[in-house]
Amino acid sequence: MKRINLSDGEWNIMNILWEAAPKTITQLTADLKENTGWSKHTIITMLGRMEGKGAVRYEEGRKAKQYYPAVERTDTVLGETESFLDKVYSGSLGLMVNTMVEKNSLSKEEIDELYAILKRAEEGK
């Protein structure tokens, strides 16, 4: 899997495309306007960068280009998670979880989810 590094703004665009592709530049501008205030030109620039990274692709539509994600959401999230752990916690998942526990930032649902994940991991070995 090729790791693609996305900026926060690029994540905004990718999340929209993963939810409901294809989208035109006009549709993306409308979808992002309220939360970001970005102009059409900003989105065009970002899509160009994202295309260069291999994150998006387009097909010519009747009136406008139709943009699609070129990568899977789960693969991209996994790559971003690995990158984050490498940068911040030197790959130590235990240190990250311990920090979250000490800061009381895990909800009951998240703790239950972690238990379920660890149980699946243990059963797989």
C-alpha positions in Angstrom: 0.0 0.0 0.0 1.4 3.4 -1.0 1.2 5.9 1.8 -0.4 9.2 0.8 0.1 12.2 3.1 -2.9 14.5 3.1 -3.2 17.9 4.6 -6.2 18.7 6.8 -7.9 20.5 3.9 -7.3 17.5 1.6 -9.0 15.3 4.2 -12.0 17.5 4.0 -12.3 16.9 0.3 -11.5 13.2 0.5 -14.2 12.7 3.2 -16.8 14.3 0.9 -15.7 12.2 -2.1 -15.7 9.0 0.0 -19.2 9.7 1.1 -20.7 10.6 -2.3 -18.6 10.5 -5.4 -18.5 11.7 -8.1 -18.5 15.4 -7.4 -17.8 18.3 -9.7 -15.7 21.3 -8.6 -19.0 23.3 -8.3 -20.5 20.7 -6.0 -17.3 20.4 -3.9 -17.3 24.2 -3.6 -20.9 24.2 -2.4 -20.3 21.3 0.0 -17.2 23.0 1.6 -18.2 26.7 1.5 -20.0 26.8 4.9 -17.2 25.1 6.9 -14.1 26.4 5.0 -15.1 29.4 3.0 -12.9 28.2 0.2 -13.3 29.5 -3.3 -13.6 27.5 -6.4 -10.0 28.4 -7.3 -8.7 27.1 -3.9 -10.5 23.8 -4.5 -9.1 23.5 -8.1 -5.6 24.0 -6.7 -6.1 21.4 -4.0 -7.5 18.9 -6.4 -4.5 19.4 -8.7 -2.2 18.6 -5.8 -4.3 15.6 -4.7 -4.3 14.3 -8.2 -0.5 14.5 -8.2 -0.4 12.5 -5.0 -2.6 9.9 -6.5 -5.5 10.6 -4.1 -8.1 11.6 -6.6 -8.9 11.0 -10.2 -11.4 12.5 -12.6 -13.5 11.6 -15.6 -14.7 14.1 -18.2 -18.4 14.6 -17.7 -20.9 16.3 -20.0 -20.3 19.7 -18.6 -17.6 19.3 -16.0 -15.0 17.0 -14.6 -16.3 14.3 -12.2 -13.9 13.7 -9.3 -13.6 10.4 -7.6 -11.3 9.1 -4.7 -8.4 7.1 -6.2 -7.6 5.5 -2.9 -9.7 3.6 -0.4 -10.7 5.3 2.9 -9.6 2.4 5.1 -6.1 2.2 3.4 -5.6 5.9 3.7 -6.7 6.1 7.4 -4.4 3.1 8.2 -1.5 4.8 6.5 -2.2 8.1 8.3 -2.5 6.3 11.6 0.9 4.5 11.1 2.5 7.8 10.1 1.1 9.5 13.2 2.3 6.7 15.5 5.8 6.8 13.9 6.0 10.6 14.3 4.5 11.1 17.8 4.9 7.8 19.7 7.8 6.2 17.8 5.4 3.3 17.0 4.4 2.7 20.6 0.7 2.0 20.7 0.9 1.4 24.4 2.3 4.9 25.1 -0.5 6.4 23.1 -3.3 4.4 24.8 -1.7 5.1 28.2 -1.7 8.9 27.5 -5.3 8.7 26.5 -6.2 6.9 29.7 -4.3 9.3 31.9 -6.1 12.2 30.2 -9.5 10.5 30.7 -10.1 11.0 27.0 -11.6 7.5 26.3 -15.3 7.1 26.5 -16.9 3.8 27.7 -17.8 3.0 24.1 -14.2 3.5 23.0 -12.9 1.3 25.8 -15.4 -1.4 24.8 -14.2 -1.1 21.2 -10.5 -1.4 22.3 -11.4 -4.5 24.3 -13.1 -6.1 21.3 -10.2 -5.3 19.0 -7.7 -6.8 21.4 -9.8 -9.9 21.9 -9.9 -10.4 18.1 -6.1 -9.9 17.9 -5.6 -12.4 20.7 -7.9 -15.0 19.0 -6.0 -14.6 15.7 -2.7 -15.6 17.3 
